[in-house]
Amino acid sequence: MNRKELRPGSSPQAAFGAHLRGLREGRGWTQEDLAGHMGYSSVHISAVETGRKPPTLPFSRSADRAFGLVGAANTFEREFREIKHGSLLEGFPEYVGYEARAVEIRLYNIGIIPGLLQTSEYARVLANSAVRRGAITPQQADERVAFLAERQAALERPRPPMVFVAIDESCIRRQVGGSAVMDAQLTRLVEFADLPNTLLQVAPYEIGERRTFDLPVNLLTLPDRSLIYYAESQAQGNLDRESASVVPVLTAYHQLQAEALSQAASVAMIEQVRKGAP
């Protein structure tokens, strides 16, 4: 019988497969035995063990049940989530979990349209650019785009959150992906502003030093009215739930909104930029 040697150090996916094989063989099970416990074919299990097929969340949870790992520290579900979110900054996956159940979302961005408002084409251009720079792999680029689509879909619920978005003027003037991509992206912003649960404002260049933030800001209000603040630099993300430090950020956000254009004026500026007007 041919047995493929595994290299668990080569990638998180390979480590997942080696972990699966190690526990299986430790029980004295064949792949057919494990298939009977998990409800997957032995061919599928072999493909995951050797890295030819990536694990999924249902597969990972089934493996945890088969090996009695539910609630343990070294679950396959945890490994799966590390694979899925491996290209994301520390703290961001946790933030997204809160984002999916927030009743209010406040965003501020500089230079780049906020992810929740990005078209798939705009998001793909940014991901591909990161691949060309060597910052992420093509697989991680695909994961980023798919993960963003999941975030956007999570907000389409019977009682959607109120979403406040303030963007620096640079977000709409910076060309990303060429004229067709930008035209579709700016159109998406105008459509967003027309929704009943949104407020979109552009912070124009002319506010100068009255701009209250120099980095992107994400603020969430949860159903219990508690606040969560997430901010990130180029290298790391930071999640803060302490009211003593989060409330001043909310105050600064309100101050920024007071300096920004009204939604009507913001939409008018976006339309001017979309049509190529100065």
C-alpha positions as CSV (number, residue, x, y, z in Angstrom):
1,M,0.0,0.0,0.0
2,N,1.4,3.4,-1.0
3,R,1.7,5.8,1.9
4,K,2.4,9.5,1.2
5,E,4.8,11.0,3.6
6,L,3.4,14.2,5.1
7,R,5.2,17.5,5.8
8,P,3.2,19.1,8.6
9,G,5.6,22.1,8.7
10,S,5.0,23.1,5.1
11,S,1.7,24.8,5.6
12,P,-1.2,25.0,8.1
13,Q,-3.3,22.8,5.8
14,A,-0.5,20.2,5.8
15,A,-0.4,20.3,9.6
16,F,-4.2,19.7,9.7
17,G,-3.8,16.6,7.6
18,A,-0.9,15.3,9.6
19,H,-2.9,15.9,12.8
20,L,-5.8,14.0,11.4
21,R,-3.7,11.0,10.3
22,G,-1.8,11.0,13.6
23,L,-5.0,10.7,15.7
24,R,-6.5,8.2,13.3
25,E,-3.5,5.9,13.4
26,G,-3.2,6.4,17.1
27,R,-6.6,4.8,17.4
28,G,-5.6,2.0,15.1
29,W,-8.2,3.1,12.6
30,T,-8.0,2.8,8.8
31,Q,-9.3,5.6,6.7
32,E,-12.4,3.5,6.1
33,D,-12.9,3.2,9.9
34,L,-12.7,7.0,10.3
35,A,-15.0,7.5,7.3
36,G,-17.7,5.5,9.2
37,H,-17.3,7.7,12.3
38,M,-17.4,11.0,10.3
39,G,-19.8,10.4,7.6
40,Y,-17.3,11.2,4.9
41,S,-15.8,8.9,2.3
42,S,-12.4,7.4,2.8
43,V,-11.3,9.1,-0.4
44,H,-12.3,12.4,1.0
45,I,-10.4,11.7,4.3
46,S,-7.3,10.7,2.3
47,A,-7.4,13.9,0.3
48,V,-7.6,16.0,3.5
49,E,-4.8,14.1,5.1
50,T,-2.4,14.5,2.2
51,G,-3.4,18.2,1.6
52,R,-5.1,17.6,-1.8
53,K,-8.4,18.9,-0.4
54,P,-8.7,21.7,2.1
55,P,-10.7,21.0,5.3
56,T,-14.1,22.7,5.7
57,L,-15.9,23.7,8.9
58,P,-18.4,20.8,8.8
59,F,-15.5,18.4,8.2
60,S,-13.5,19.8,11.1
61,R,-16.5,19.6,13.5
62,S,-17.2,16.0,12.4
63,A,-13.5,15.1,13.1
64,D,-13.8,16.7,16.6
65,R,-16.8,14.6,17.3
66,A,-15.2,11.4,16.0
67,F,-12.1,11.9,18.2
68,G,-13.9,13.3,21.2
69,L,-12.2,16.7,20.9
70,V,-15.3,19.0,21.2
71,G,-14.5,21.6,23.9
72,A,-10.8,20.7,23.9
73,A,-7.9,23.2,23.2
74,N,-6.5,21.4,20.2
75,T,-9.7,21.0,18.1
76,F,-9.8,20.6,14.4
77,E,-12.3,23.5,14.3
78,R,-9.6,25.7,15.8
79,E,-7.1,24.6,13.2
80,F,-9.6,25.2,10.4
81,R,-10.2,28.7,11.6
82,E,-6.5,29.4,11.8
83,I,-6.2,28.2,8.2
84,K,-9.1,30.3,7.0
85,H,-8.0,33.5,8.8
86,G,-4.3,33.0,8.6
87,S,-3.9,36.0,6.2
88,L,-5.8,38.3,8.5
89,L,-4.4,40.6,11.2
90,E,-4.5,39.5,14.8
91,G,-7.8,40.5,16.4
92,F,-9.7,40.9,13.2
93,P,-11.5,37.5,13.1
94,E,-12.7,38.2,16.7
95,Y,-13.9,41.7,15.6
96,V,-15.8,40.2,12.7
97,G,-17.6,37.9,15.1
98,Y,-18.9,41.0,17.0
99,E,-19.6,42.8,13.8
100,A,-22.1,40.2,12.7
101,R,-24.3,40.9,15.6
102,A,-23.8,44.6,16.1
103,V,-26.8,46.9,16.1
104,E,-24.7,49.9,15.1
105,I,-21.5,50.0,13.0
106,R,-19.3,53.1,12.6
107,L,-16.5,53.1,10.1
108,Y,-13.9,55.6,9.0
109,N,-11.3,54.9,6.3
110,I,-8.5,56.8,4.6
111,G,-7.4,56.0,1.0
112,I,-9.4,52.7,0.6
113,I,-13.1,52.2,0.5
114,P,-14.2,50.3,3.7
115,G,-14.5,46.5,3.1
116,L,-18.2,46.3,3.9
117,L,-18.8,48.7,1.0
118,Q,-16.4,47.3,-1.5
119,T,-17.5,45.6,-4.8
120,S,-16.1,42.2,-5.4
121,E,-14.0,43.6,-8.3
122,Y,-12.5,46.4,-6.1
123,A,-11.7,43.8,-3.4
124,R,-10.1,41.5,-5.9
125,V,-7.8,44.2,-7.3
126,L,-6.6,45.0,-3.7
127,A,-6.0,41.3,-3.0
128,N,-4.2,40.7,-6.3
129,S,-2.0,43.7,-5.6
130,A,-1.0,42.2,-2.2
131,V,-0.1,38.9,-4.0
132,R,2.2,40.8,-6.5
133,R,4.0,42.5,-3.6
134,G,4.6,39.1,-2.0
135,A,2.6,40.0,1.1
136,I,0.1,37.1,0.7
137,T,-0.3,34.0,-1.4
138,P,-2.8,33.6,-4.2
139,Q,-4.8,31.2,-2.0
140,Q,-4.8,33.8,0.8
141,A,-6.1,36.4,-1.7
142,D,-9.0,34.1,-2.6
143,E,-9.7,33.7,1.1
144,R,-9.7,37.4,1.7
145,V,-12.2,38.1,-1.0
146,A,-14.4,35.2,0.1
147,F,-14.2,36.3,3.7
148,L,-15.2,39.8,2.8
149,A,-18.3,38.5,0.9
150,E,-19.2,36.5,4.0
151,R,-19.0,39.7,6.2
152,Q,-21.2,41.6,3.8
153,A,-23.7,38.8,3.6
154,A,-23.9,38.6,7.4
155,L,-25.3,42.2,7.5
156,E,-28.2,41.3,5.3
157,R,-30.5,40.1,8.0
158,P,-34.2,40.9,9.0
159,R,-33.1,43.6,11.4
160,P,-29.9,45.0,9.8
161,P,-27.6,47.3,11.8
162,M,-27.5,51.0,11.4
163,V,-24.2,51.6,9.5
164,F,-22.5,55.0,9.7
165,V,-19.6,55.4,7.3
166,A,-17.3,58.4,7.1
167,I,-14.6,58.2,4.4
168,D,-11.7,60.6,3.7
169,E,-11.9,62.3,0.3
170,S,-8.9,60.2,-0.7
171,C,-11.1,57.1,-0.7
172,I,-13.1,58.3,-3.7
173,R,-10.3,60.0,-5.6
174,R,-7.6,57.3,-5.4
175,Q,-7.9,55.1,-8.5
176,V,-8.0,51.4,-7.8
177,G,-8.3,49.0,-10.7
178,G,-8.9,51.5,-13.4
179,S,-12.0,53.5,-14.5
180,A,-14.5,50.6,-14.9
181,V,-13.7,49.2,-11.4
182,M,-13.9,52.7,-9.9
183,D,-17.1,53.6,-11.7
184,A,-18.8,50.5,-10.3
185,Q,-17.4,51.1,-6.8
186,L,-18.5,54.8,-6.7
187,T,-22.0,53.7,-7.9
188,R,-22.0,51.2,-5.1
189,L,-21.4,54.0,-2.6
190,V,-24.3,56.0,-4.0
191,E,-26.6,53.0,-3.7
192,F,-25.4,52.4,-0.1
193,A,-26.3,56.0,0.8
194,D,-29.8,55.4,-0.4
195,L,-30.5,52.5,2.0
196,P,-32.8,53.2,5.0
197,N,-30.3,52.0,7.6
198,T,-27.1,53.9,6.4
199,L,-25.4,57.3,6.6
200,L,-22.5,58.0,4.3
201,Q,-20.3,61.1,4.7
202,V,-17.2,62.3,3.0
203,A,-14.6,64.1,5.1
204,P,-13.2,66.6,2.5
205,Y,-9.5,67.6,2.3
206,E,-10.4,71.1,3.3
207,I,-11.1,70.1,7.0
208,G,-7.4,69.8,7.3
209,E,-6.2,69.5,10.9
210,R,-9.8,69.1,12.1
211,R,-9.8,65.5,10.9
212,T,-9.9,63.6,14.1
213,F,-8.4,60.3,13.0
214,D,-5.1,59.4,11.1
215,L,-5.9,55.7,11.0
216,P,-9.0,53.6,9.9
217,V,-11.5,53.2,12.7
218,N,-14.2,50.5,13.4
219,L,-16.7,51.1,16.2
220,L,-19.4,48.7,17.1
221,T,-22.4,49.0,19.4
222,L,-23.6,45.6,20.5
223,P,-27.2,44.7,21.5
224,D,-26.5,45.3,25.2
225,R,-25.2,48.8,24.1
226,S,-21.6,48.0,25.0
227,L,-19.0,49.4,22.6
228,I,-16.1,47.7,20.8
229,Y,-13.3,49.6,19.0
230,Y,-11.0,48.0,16.5
231,A,-8.1,49.7,14.8
232,E,-5.1,48.4,12.9
233,S,-1.7,49.5,11.7
234,Q,0.1,47.9,8.8
235,A,1.3,45.1,11.0
236,Q,-1.3,44.4,13.7
237,G,-4.8,44.9,14.8
238,N,-6.1,45.9,18.2
239,L,-9.5,45.1,19.7
240,D,-10.6,47.3,22.7
241,R,-13.7,46.8,24.9
242,E,-12.8,49.1,27.8
243,S,-15.3,51.9,27.9
244,A,-12.7,54.3,29.4
245,S,-10.7,54.1,26.1
246,V,-13.5,53.5,23.7
247,V,-15.9,56.3,24.6
248,P,-13.3,59.0,23.7
249,V,-13.1,57.3,20.2
250,L,-16.8,57.6,19.8
251,T,-16.7,61.2,20.8
252,A,-13.9,61.8,18.2
253,Y,-16.1,60.0,15.6
254,H,-19.0,62.4,16.3
255,Q,-16.6,65.3,16.0
256,L,-15.5,64.0,12.6
257,Q,-19.1,63.7,11.4
258,A,-19.7,67.3,12.4
259,E,-16.9,68.4,10.2
260,A,-17.7,66.1,7.3
261,L,-20.1,66.9,4.4
262,S,-23.7,66.0,4.7
263,Q,-24.9,62.8,3.0
264,A,-26.5,64.8,0.2
265,A,-23.3,66.8,-0.4
266,S,-21.2,63.7,-0.1
267,V,-23.3,61.9,-2.7
268,A,-23.0,64.9,-5.0
269,M,-19.2,64.9,-4.6
270,I,-19.0,61.1,-5.4
271,E,-21.1,61.7,-8.5
272,Q,-18.8,64.5,-9.6
273,V,-15.8,62.2,-9.2
274,R,-17.5,59.4,-11.0
275,K,-18.3,61.6,-14.0
276,G,-14.7,62.8,-14.1
277,A,-15.5,66.3,-12.9
278,P,-12.8,68.1,-10.8
